[in-house]
């Protein structure tokens, strides 16, 4: 993401293009690193494109299964969730080593 609704995308043809997110998608669909997006190429500017659609991860896998994406194309590069449930991290505050904190509520 470059800001102001722009991003840099690596296309299947090997060209990196400066892309503009359509106004209809702004603040409704969030594009992050590793997402598969559909670009509309401009006739008059080869180095620029417009983001038309963001594919969901299952849609991207379907496109690859149907042969619409090349075999060397990697899906879910920026996705950290692999479907497995992670244990939550808990913080345990152990105050047993401080005897000065032993308070009795009846003394208050």
Secondary structure, 3 states (H helix, E strand, C coil): CCECCEEEEECCCCCEEEEEECCCCCCCCCCCCCCCEEEEECCCCCCEEEEEEECCHHHHHHHHHCCCCCCCCCCCCCCCCCCCCCCCCCCCCCCCCCHHHCCCHHHC
